[in-house]
């Protein structure tokens, strides 16, 4: 497999999404705008020459859009291999490139979000275990912070206090999200309109800065849905999924 590094210079011409083929889709443009601002902060986006089927996205943990304490580490936003591309060692290739790059940059190790059982849009814990990662912290909602130190004495990363006990101080549905995931540009407005049409209390909080992301009341900031203060899921909702979750029957 051949890989290419996405940069400011080729961002507009490269395909960067795992599922959306149209480079002019609002979801893709939203993601690319987010990426463009991250490259100067050290973000690396390495992808296969195939259209978004395999990629890894990582950046210095101090610049991560997550409430973690992980000075000196590299944080992996996403490691994705889809469909028929699974099982060919491409995840090993991408992670290996990240490890080599992080070592060269003098990092203490890597960290990434996962859970005891595989959750949508989070790293597979079985793969992480196989690659030598271990759990270094866990929030009340089961989201875990895993790490791979490059030396035995490296201090483990940890969640900030605001993320260890996920909670939203509002009644009804509250969604925290960023522009990191391209799907949000389409589906968040769809769910907002659906909730309005059915009289369902719903508020979307668009996290638009690293500082706000690092203060968020949830380990997962790309998409975190709460109901009456309690965390529900990090899985993106379309209108049908949301109405089913809210207990609204579709006639």
N, C-alpha and C positions, 0 to 999 in steps of 0.2 A: 504493500500500500504506500502510495506517495502522499506526503503531507505538506501543507502550506501554512505559513504564519500570516494571519490577518493583521494588518497595520493600518494606520491612518491613510497611507498612500494607496492601498488597494481595497479599503473597506467598502467603497461604493460599488465596486465591480464584483466582489466576492459574495457567494451565497453563504449565509451564516445560520440559517434556521434548520432544525432537525425535521420539520414537517411542512413548512410553507415554501412553495416553489417560486412564487411571484416575488421578485426582488423589490417591487414597488408597493407591495401590500403595506398597509398602515402598521401592521404588527412588526414587520421587518424594519421599516424606517424608524420606528420607536426604539427597537433594540439597537440599531446601528447608532442612533444618536446617543444612547446610553454608553455604548462601547467607545465611541469617539472621545468622550470625556474621561474615560478610564485609562486609555493608553498612556497618557502622561503620568499616571499614578503607578505604572508598572504592570498593568494588566497584560497578560499573554493569552491570545486566542489561537490555538493550533488545531487545524482541521484537515480532514482527508480531502483529496482533490475531488472526490465524489460530492454531490450536492448536499452537504450538511449531515451526512449519515454518521460520521464519527468526529468528535471534537472534544477538546479539553479547554476550559477557561479558568485561569487562576491569576492571583495578584497578591502582593504583600499583605499579610493579615492585618496590619495597621490600617490599610485602606479598604478592608472588606466592608461590604454593606450588610453586616451582621453584628449583633452585640456580643462580641467575643473579646477576650484578653489573650492575645497570642503574639506578643512582641517577638520579632525575629523569625517567625514562621511564614510559610507561604500558604495561603488559603485557596482551596479549589472550589470555585463557584459551581462548576458543573463538569462532569465527565460522562459523555453520552456516546453510546454505540447502539444503533437502531436496527431492527428487523433482521434481514438476512446477513448483515455484517457482523452479527454476534457470533462468538465462538471461533474467531479466526486470529485472536491475539491482538486485535487493534487497540483494545483498552490497555493492554500491557505496553504497547508501543507508546501510546499517549502519556500514560502515567510515567513510564520510563523517561520520556523526554522532559516531563515536568520535574522529576527527581534530579536529573542531570543538570537542568537549568538552575534549579533551586540550590543545589550544592555549589555550583559555580558562582552563584550570587551570595554565598556565605550564609544561607538560611539554616536555622536550627532543625527544620523538618517541615512536614506538611500537616495540614488539618482540613477537615471536611465534615459536613453534616450527614448523618444517617440515622438509623433507628435499629432496634433489636430485630425487627422484621421489616422487610422491604416496604418502603412507602413510595407513592408516586413522586417523581421528580427529585428523589434523594438517592444517594449512592447505595449500591447493593452491599449490605453488611457482610455477605459471604465473600464477595470479591475483596473487600477491604481486609477481612481477616486473612485471606489467602496471601495478600500482598504485605502483611505484617503490621497493619494498622491495629490499634487498640482504642477502647473507649476511655476518654479522659474526663468527660463530664456529661451529665444528663439533666434535661429539664423535666418538670413535672408532667408534661404532655408526652413524654417518651422520645422526644427528639434528642439525639445524642451528638456529641462532638467527639470525633475520632481523630487520632493523630499518629504520625509516623515520624519519630525523632531520628535524626541522623547520628546522634551520640547518646549514650545511656544517661548522661547527666542533665540533659535538656529539660527545663521545667515544662510540665504539661500545660497546654492551653486550657482555658476555662470560659464558661459563659459569664457574662456580666449579670449582676443581680436582677436586672429588669427582665432578662430572658429566662432565668431559671424557673420562674413561677409565672408562666404566660397567663395574662388576664387583660381583658378590655373593660374599661370603666364606662360601659354604655349598655343600655337595654337593646334588644333586637339584634340584628346581624351587623357586625362590624368587620370590615375587610381591610387589612393592611397589605399593601402591595407596592412593588417597584416596577420600573420599566426594564429591569434585567431580563424578565421572561417576555418574549415577544407576544405570546398569546393574550397578555393582559390588555393590550391596546384595543383588542376586539371584544373580549369577553367581559371585562369589567363594566364597560358602558352597557353591554347587553343585559347583564344581571341587574345593574342599577335601574334600567328601564323596566325590566320584568318585575322587580320588587315594587316599583312605583305603580305599575298597572294593576297589581294584585293587593295593594295596600299593606305590603310587608315592610316593617321597619328595617331599613338598610342604610348603612353609611360606609362609604369607601374612603380610606385614608391613603392617599398617594404619597409614598415616601420619596422625596425628591432630592435628598442630600445624604451624603455619607454620615454626617453627624446625626441626623434624625434616624437613620437606619441603625446606627450603633447605640441608640437610646430606645429602640423599639421594644415593646413588651412581648416579644416572640423571637425564638431563635431563627426561624425561617421568615425572611422579610420579602422574598419574591412574591409570596401569596400565603396569607394566614387569615383564615376565616374564623370568627368568634360568634357565639350566640349567647346573649345575656351574660356576657363576661367570660364564658368558658370557651376554650379553644376547640375547634371542630376538625379542621383539615387544612392541608397545604395543597390540595388538588384543585386545579382550576375548574370553575363551574361555568357551563353554558346555561341557557335559560331552562332547559328541561331538567338538568341535574339539580339546579337550584330549587326549582319548584318541587321536585321530589323530596329534596332535603327539608324543605319548609312544610311538607305535608299537604301541598296543594294538588288536587287531582286535575289532570289535563283532560278535558272532554273532547 
